[in-house]
Amino acid sequence: MVSKTIDMLRNELPVQQESLVLSGEVPTGLVLVDVVNGFCTVGAGNLAPVRPDKQISGMVDESVRLARVFCEKKWPVFAFLDSHHPDIPEPPYPPHCIAGTDESKLVPALQWLENEPNVTIRCKDCIDGFLGAIEKDGSNVFVDWVKTNQIKIILVVGICTDICVLDFVCSTISARNRGFFTSLEDVIVYSHGCATFDLPDDVARTIPGAIAHPQELMHHIGLYMAKGRGAKVVSEVSFATPKEA
């Protein structure tokens, strides 16, 4: 039934996806959204997968691949880490990614990013990373990162496609449209570099206050909404060789 619904959704609400080839001629920044243990590592917390998840594992693999190339080329990388104070809840979600715990840390395959000079890491205590980047004085760490690096293209990967990724993308596009960034032209979401969680209806019914969240369907909706708000969606990301550049 779910697969038929997804097929119907893809037919009725198609998301046209392109291929992206990066050469370095256009300043491009990579943004990783919440690729942390609490969302990606099996059994790591209340919102972590309870068993190996192909979509999430694929997202992590693609995030690692892109991050390595960006760091080799010394291109700018910005990583958001979901990180919450234990006494400040985030309804409707249960406690998760508590600051100072392993849940709020990058997955093991990405922890090397902490020592890379071209990487900016920002802990956020809310769904939307754009809002989570605001300092007490009103400045915004993410906005400053875009301006400092004169970034024209932002490539976004991470979790969850329809929640933290989508909210960040929508806020960034709104900020661009309002003139917060003079350099930024495109916000690009890489579909295979994003993932969301799976909560079947039969399981959701056993959890007070929970609603069903079928993974493939909500992943598609997240991509559709991002594209509808002005983001580009790509299904492939590759890098030009020196001869092609």
C-alpha positions as CSV (number, residue, x, y, z in Angstrom):
1,M,0.0,0.0,0.0
2,V,2.8,2.4,0.9
3,S,4.7,1.7,-2.2
4,K,1.6,2.3,-4.4
5,T,1.1,5.6,-2.5
6,I,4.7,6.7,-3.2
7,D,4.5,5.8,-6.9
8,M,1.3,7.8,-7.1
9,L,2.9,10.7,-5.3
10,R,5.9,10.7,-7.6
11,N,3.6,10.7,-10.6
12,E,1.3,13.5,-9.3
13,L,4.1,15.6,-7.6
14,P,7.2,14.9,-9.6
15,V,10.5,16.3,-8.6
16,Q,12.7,17.0,-11.6
17,Q,16.3,16.3,-10.6
18,E,19.5,17.4,-12.4
19,S,23.1,16.3,-12.2
20,L,25.7,18.7,-10.7
21,V,29.3,18.9,-11.7
22,L,31.5,21.1,-9.5
23,S,34.7,22.5,-10.9
24,G,35.7,25.2,-8.4
25,E,35.2,28.0,-10.8
26,V,32.0,29.0,-8.9
27,P,32.6,29.4,-5.1
28,T,30.6,26.5,-3.6
29,G,30.1,25.7,0.1
30,L,29.0,22.3,1.5
31,V,26.5,22.3,4.3
32,L,26.0,19.2,6.4
33,V,22.8,19.2,8.5
34,D,22.8,17.1,11.7
35,V,24.9,14.1,10.5
36,V,25.2,13.1,14.2
37,N,24.9,9.9,16.1
38,G,21.6,10.8,17.6
39,F,19.9,10.7,14.2
40,C,22.1,8.3,12.2
41,T,23.8,5.7,14.4
42,V,21.7,2.6,15.3
43,G,20.6,2.6,18.9
44,A,22.3,5.9,19.7
45,G,19.2,7.7,21.2
46,N,15.5,8.3,21.1
47,L,15.5,9.5,17.5
48,A,18.2,7.2,16.2
49,P,17.4,4.3,13.9
50,V,16.6,1.1,15.7
51,R,18.1,-1.0,13.0
52,P,20.4,-0.5,10.0
53,D,18.7,1.9,7.6
54,K,19.7,1.9,3.9
55,Q,18.6,5.5,3.2
56,I,20.4,6.9,6.3
57,S,23.5,4.9,5.6
58,G,23.6,6.1,2.0
59,M,23.2,9.7,3.2
60,V,26.2,9.3,5.6
61,D,28.3,7.7,2.8
62,E,27.6,10.5,0.4
63,S,28.2,13.2,3.1
64,V,31.6,11.6,3.8
65,R,32.4,11.4,0.1
66,L,31.6,15.1,-0.5
67,A,33.2,16.3,2.7
68,R,36.5,14.6,1.8
69,V,36.7,16.1,-1.6
70,F,35.7,19.6,-0.3
71,C,38.5,19.3,2.3
72,E,41.0,18.1,-0.2
73,K,40.2,21.1,-2.4
74,K,40.1,23.4,0.7
75,W,36.5,24.5,-0.2
76,P,34.4,25.8,2.6
77,V,32.3,23.3,4.7
78,F,29.7,24.2,7.3
79,A,28.4,21.5,9.7
80,F,25.3,21.9,11.9
81,L,25.2,19.6,15.0
82,D,21.9,19.2,16.7
83,S,22.6,19.9,20.4
84,H,20.1,20.5,23.1
85,H,20.2,21.6,26.8
86,P,18.7,18.8,28.9
87,D,16.2,21.1,30.6
88,I,14.9,22.7,27.4
89,P,12.5,20.3,25.5
90,E,11.8,20.5,21.8
91,P,8.1,19.4,21.3
92,P,6.9,17.3,19.8
93,Y,10.1,15.3,20.0
94,P,11.4,13.3,23.0
95,P,14.8,14.3,24.5
96,H,17.5,13.8,21.9
97,C,21.0,15.0,21.0
98,I,21.7,16.3,24.5
99,A,24.7,18.6,24.5
100,G,27.9,16.9,25.7
101,T,26.7,13.4,24.9
102,D,27.8,11.1,22.0
103,E,24.3,11.8,20.4
104,S,25.3,15.3,19.6
105,K,28.6,14.4,18.0
106,L,29.3,13.8,14.3
107,V,29.0,10.2,13.2
108,P,32.4,8.3,13.5
109,A,33.0,8.5,9.8
110,L,32.9,12.3,9.9
111,Q,34.6,13.1,13.2
112,W,37.8,14.0,11.4
113,L,36.1,17.2,10.2
114,E,36.7,18.7,13.6
115,N,40.4,19.1,12.8
116,E,40.0,20.5,9.2
117,P,40.8,24.2,8.8
118,N,38.2,24.8,6.1
119,V,35.3,23.5,8.3
120,T,33.0,25.6,10.5
121,I,31.0,23.6,13.1
122,R,28.0,25.0,14.7
123,C,25.9,23.4,17.5
124,K,22.2,24.3,17.1
125,D,19.5,23.9,19.7
126,C,16.5,24.1,17.3
127,I,15.2,22.5,14.1
128,D,16.2,25.4,11.7
129,G,20.0,25.8,11.5
130,F,19.6,29.3,10.1
131,L,17.9,30.4,13.3
132,G,20.3,28.2,15.3
133,A,23.2,30.2,13.9
134,I,22.1,33.5,15.4
135,E,24.3,34.8,18.1
136,K,23.1,36.8,21.2
137,D,24.3,40.1,19.5
138,G,22.1,39.4,16.5
139,S,24.9,38.3,14.2
140,N,24.6,35.0,12.3
141,V,27.5,32.6,12.0
142,F,26.1,31.0,8.9
143,V,25.5,34.3,7.1
144,D,29.0,35.5,8.0
145,W,30.4,32.2,6.6
146,V,28.7,32.8,3.3
147,K,29.9,36.4,3.1
148,T,33.4,35.6,4.1
149,N,33.8,32.9,1.5
150,Q,31.8,34.8,-1.1
151,I,29.8,31.6,-1.7
152,K,27.6,31.5,-4.8
153,I,26.3,27.9,-4.5
154,I,25.3,26.0,-1.3
155,L,25.1,22.3,-1.6
156,V,23.0,20.8,1.2
157,V,23.1,17.3,2.6
158,G,21.9,15.7,5.9
159,I,18.9,14.6,7.9
160,C,16.0,15.0,8.0
161,T,15.0,15.8,4.4
162,D,11.5,17.1,5.4
163,I,12.4,18.6,8.8
164,C,15.8,20.1,9.6
165,V,17.1,20.1,6.0
166,L,13.8,21.6,4.6
167,D,13.6,24.3,7.3
168,F,17.2,25.4,6.8
169,V,16.8,25.5,3.0
170,C,13.6,27.6,3.2
171,S,15.1,30.1,5.6
172,T,18.3,30.4,3.6
173,I,16.3,31.0,0.4
174,S,14.1,33.6,2.2
175,A,17.3,35.3,3.5
176,R,18.8,35.3,0.0
177,N,15.6,36.8,-1.4
178,R,15.7,39.5,1.2
179,G,19.3,40.4,0.4
180,F,21.1,39.0,3.4
181,F,23.7,37.5,1.0
182,T,25.0,39.5,-1.9
183,S,26.9,36.6,-3.4
184,L,24.5,33.6,-2.9
185,E,22.8,32.5,-6.1
186,D,21.7,28.9,-5.7
187,V,20.7,26.5,-2.8
188,I,21.0,23.0,-4.0
189,V,19.7,19.9,-2.2
190,Y,21.3,16.6,-3.1
191,S,18.6,13.9,-2.9
192,H,20.9,10.9,-2.2
193,G,22.8,13.0,0.3
194,C,19.7,13.4,2.4
195,A,17.6,11.1,4.4
196,T,14.7,11.0,6.9
197,F,13.5,8.6,9.5
198,D,10.9,5.8,9.2
199,L,7.9,5.5,11.6
200,P,5.2,3.2,10.2
201,D,1.6,3.8,11.2
202,D,1.3,0.6,13.2
203,V,4.2,1.7,15.4
204,A,3.1,5.3,15.6
205,R,-0.2,4.2,17.0
206,T,1.6,2.7,20.0
207,I,3.4,6.0,20.9
208,P,1.2,8.6,22.6
209,G,1.1,11.8,20.4
210,A,3.1,10.3,17.5
211,I,2.0,10.4,13.9
212,A,3.0,8.1,11.1
213,H,6.1,9.1,9.1
214,P,6.8,6.7,6.2
215,Q,10.4,7.3,5.2
216,E,10.3,7.2,1.4
217,L,7.1,9.2,1.2
218,M,8.3,12.0,3.5
219,H,11.7,12.1,1.9
220,H,10.0,12.8,-1.4
221,I,7.7,15.4,0.1
222,G,10.8,17.1,1.7
223,L,12.5,17.3,-1.7
224,Y,9.2,18.5,-3.4
225,M,8.7,21.3,-0.8
226,A,12.3,22.4,-1.1
227,K,12.1,22.6,-4.9
228,G,8.8,24.5,-4.6
229,R,10.4,27.0,-2.3
230,G,13.1,27.7,-4.9
231,A,15.9,25.2,-4.2
232,K,17.4,23.1,-7.0
233,V,17.4,19.3,-6.4
234,V,20.1,17.1,-7.9
235,S,20.4,13.3,-8.0
236,E,24.1,13.2,-8.8
237,V,27.1,15.3,-7.6
238,S,30.5,14.8,-9.3
239,F,33.7,16.8,-9.6
240,A,35.3,18.0,-12.9
241,T,38.8,16.8,-13.7
242,P,41.4,19.4,-14.3
243,K,40.9,19.0,-18.1
244,E,37.2,19.5,-17.8
245,A,37.4,22.5,-15.4
